[in-house]
């Protein structure tokens, strides 16, 4: 499973006889770079604005725990669809930022996509090894039930690679629940 290297250890030097130049064109003679960087402390991601990140997750009836990211559109006076994005095997684990940032899933909360959809909710479950299709479905149903602004007739599910396979599994197990499915390169 992927995770952020934290702390991230670095060693930066200027090779003897070499010179670095600043953007202003001035010679840099020495670098002041810490040897250990706390990646969480310096992370600045405007793409995460509006996202609710649940690394502790949701516990399904079978005991599976699912970390997830959740985005709710601005109140707009009408019911909105829910898009469920299932990640590939490389994002399996417990760090939801992997799912949201590695494949730029945050584009689903961006102005362009939200405008095209006239506002939509986005749910990104992060499966751990052994997470069942039933557990993912329970999280989806919980999300729909807790948000009366979600149109239960417009729940869309998509995913790539292992997430494409999860998409197929959800549609096979719950064929009447989804308005549309996009399984991309299912494993």
C-alpha positions as a printed NumPy array, in Angstrom:
array([[  0.   ,   0.   ,   0.   ],
       [  1.112,   3.529,  -0.662],
       [  1.716,   6.089,   2.028],
       [  3.513,   9.387,   2.383],
       [  7.094,   9.188,   3.553],
       [  6.851,  11.027,   6.842],
       [  9.335,  12.164,   7.78 ],
       [ 10.919,  12.555,   4.376],
       [ 14.695,  12.561,   4.755],
       [ 16.739,  14.622,   2.331],
       [ 20.351,  15.554,   1.783],
       [ 20.985,  18.499,  -0.51 ],
       [ 24.481,  19.679,  -1.396],
       [ 26.182,  21.769,  -4.049],
       [ 28.888,  19.717,  -5.712],
       [ 32.375,  21.156,  -5.438],
       [ 33.178,  23.266,  -8.467],
       [ 29.497,  23.681,  -9.368],
       [ 27.28 ,  26.7  ,  -8.936],
       [ 23.544,  27.118,  -8.507],
       [ 21.724,  30.233,  -9.587],
       [ 18.657,  31.788,  -8.001],
       [ 15.695,  32.808, -10.134],
       [ 17.087,  36.338,  -9.92 ],
       [ 20.335,  35.143, -11.516],
       [ 22.448,  35.403,  -8.357],
       [ 24.945,  32.728,  -7.357],
       [ 23.889,  30.508,  -4.462],
       [ 26.86 ,  29.585,  -2.31 ],
       [ 25.111,  27.63 ,   0.42 ],
       [ 21.798,  25.919,   1.011],
       [ 19.893,  25.896,   4.261],
       [ 17.71 ,  22.808,   3.935],
       [ 16.553,  20.761,   6.882],
       [ 17.578,  17.122,   6.754],
       [ 14.134,  15.922,   7.819],
       [ 10.933,  17.327,   6.354],
       [  7.525,  16.779,   7.991],
       [  5.479,  16.263,   4.821],
       [  2.138,  16.599,   6.605],
       [  3.078,  19.936,   8.16 ],
       [  4.04 ,  21.55 ,   4.848],
       [  1.282,  20.093,   2.657],
       [ -0.672,  22.853,   0.966],
       [ -3.303,  21.536,  -1.418],
       [ -6.029,  23.909,  -2.533],
       [ -7.578,  20.893,  -4.289],
       [ -8.587,  19.563,  -0.863],
       [-10.749,  22.599,  -0.038],
       [-14.219,  21.381,   0.872],
       [-13.208,  17.737,   1.338],
       [-13.993,  15.906,   4.574],
       [-11.186,  13.39 ,   5.146],
       [-12.02 ,  10.388,   7.293],
       [ -8.8  ,   8.425,   7.866],
       [-10.326,   6.747,  10.938],
       [-13.07 ,   5.661,   8.61 ],
       [-16.38 ,   3.924,   8.658],
       [-16.85 ,   0.539,  10.308],
       [-19.192,  -1.758,   8.393],
       [-21.406,  -4.417,   9.964],
       [-18.807,  -7.097,   9.119],
       [-16.041,  -5.172,  10.933],
       [-14.324,  -3.831,   7.803],
       [-13.007,  -0.296,   8.307],
       [-12.964,   2.03 ,   5.313],
       [-11.147,   5.368,   5.25 ],
       [-12.87 ,   7.801,   2.91 ],
       [-12.984,  11.267,   1.465],
       [-16.263,  13.073,   1.027],
       [-17.193,  16.226,  -0.837],
       [-20.541,  18.034,  -0.577],
       [-21.491,  20.749,  -3.082],
       [-22.726,  24.156,  -2.006],
       [-26.422,  24.281,  -1.095],
       [-28.257,  24.854,  -4.348],
       [-31.939,  24.137,  -3.665],
       [-32.12 ,  20.865,  -5.615],
       [-31.151,  17.243,  -5.128],
       [-27.752,  16.281,  -6.452],
       [-26.194,  13.063,  -7.696],
       [-23.566,  11.138,  -5.764],
       [-20.459,   9.972,  -7.569],
       [-18.562,   7.125,  -5.931],
       [-14.941,   6.767,  -7.077],
       [-13.155,   3.452,  -6.459],
       [ -9.353,   3.577,  -6.49 ],
       [ -6.842,   1.198,  -8.   ],
       [ -4.676,  -1.256,  -6.045],
       [ -1.866,   1.292,  -5.644],
       [ -3.998,   3.443,  -3.346],
       [ -5.099,   0.625,  -1.026],
       [ -4.436,   1.409,   2.623],
       [ -5.365,   3.925,   5.28 ],
       [ -4.149,   7.292,   3.918],
       [ -7.09 ,   8.828,   2.046],
       [ -4.864,  11.567,   0.596],
       [ -3.368,   8.856,  -1.639],
       [ -6.764,   8.28 ,  -3.251],
       [ -7.553,  11.945,  -3.663],
       [ -4.206,  13.281,  -4.874],
       [ -2.412,  10.461,  -6.71 ],
       [ -4.965,  10.263,  -9.525],
       [ -6.276,  13.806,  -9.169],
       [ -9.662,  12.6  ,  -7.967],
       [-10.068,  16.093,  -6.5  ],
       [-10.966,  17.219, -10.044],
       [-14.44 ,  15.851,  -9.231],
       [-14.839,  18.703,  -6.729],
       [-13.374,  21.304,  -9.093],
       [-15.372,  24.182, -10.553],
       [-15.469,  22.766, -14.083],
       [-16.775,  19.319, -13.109],
       [-19.183,  20.669, -10.51 ],
       [-20.564,  23.094, -13.114],
       [-21.065,  20.306, -15.661],
       [-22.87 ,  18.201, -13.04 ],
       [-24.824,  21.185, -11.667],
       [-23.381,  20.231,  -8.287],
       [-22.69 ,  16.71 ,  -7.08 ],
       [-21.562,  14.863,  -4.002],
       [-18.398,  12.769,  -4.245],
       [-17.525,   9.778,  -2.087],
       [-14.101,   8.141,  -2.313],
       [-13.903,   4.97 ,  -0.218],
       [-10.405,   3.684,   0.436],
       [-10.369,  -0.039,   0.675],
       [ -7.909,  -1.911,   2.822],
       [ -6.767,  -5.408,   2.064],
       [ -9.791,  -7.68 ,   2.5  ],
       [-12.451,  -4.944,   2.381],
       [-15.695,  -6.47 ,   1.141],
       [-18.071,  -5.152,  -1.496],
       [-20.788,  -5.237,   1.171],
       [-18.778,  -2.879,   3.402],
       [-18.324,  -0.381,   0.551],
       [-22.065,  -0.579,  -0.213],
       [-22.897,   0.101,   3.443],
       [-20.736,   3.255,   3.365],
       [-22.468,   4.404,   0.176],
       [-25.935,   3.796,   1.637],
       [-24.954,   5.58 ,   4.876],
       [-23.818,   8.581,   2.837],
       [-27.072,   8.68 ,   0.854],
       [-29.225,   8.236,   3.973],
       [-27.43 ,  10.993,   5.911],
       [-27.717,  13.544,   3.096],
       [-31.311,  14.214,   2.045],
       [-29.907,  16.475,  -0.692],
       [-28.523,  13.403,  -2.519],
       [-30.862,  12.039,  -5.167],
       [-30.936,   8.268,  -4.473],
       [-31.918,   7.688,  -8.107],
       [-28.668,   9.261,  -9.305],
       [-25.928,   7.316,  -7.562],
       [-23.102,   6.776, -10.033],
       [-20.158,   4.458,  -9.429],
       [-16.82 ,   4.429, -11.229],
       [-13.27 ,   3.274, -10.75 ],
       [-10.084,   2.193, -12.476],
       [ -8.073,  -1.016, -12.307],
       [ -8.912,  -2.704,  -8.989],
       [-11.466,   0.1  ,  -8.558],
       [-12.966,  -0.898, -11.898],
       [-13.307,  -4.422, -10.537],
       [-14.9  ,  -3.015,  -7.363],
       [-17.305,  -1.06 ,  -9.566],
       [-18.282,  -4.268, -11.392],
       [-18.69 ,  -6.083,  -8.058],
       [-20.977,  -3.356,  -6.701],
       [-23.171,  -3.375,  -9.805],
       [-23.348,  -7.187,  -9.826],
       [-24.261,  -7.347,  -6.131],
       [-26.631,  -4.343,  -6.15 ],
       [-27.872,  -4.066,  -9.778],
       [-30.872,  -1.846,  -9.017],
       [-29.006,   0.643,  -6.831],
       [-26.861,   2.474,  -9.387],
       [-27.998,   4.858, -12.124],
       [-24.722,   4.416, -14.028],
       [-21.404,   2.637, -13.737],
       [-18.042,   3.281, -15.36 ],
       [-15.622,   0.404, -14.746],
       [-12.307,   1.514, -16.271],
       [ -9.806,  -1.286, -17.011],
       [-11.239,  -3.568, -14.317],
       [ -8.627,  -5.889, -12.872]])
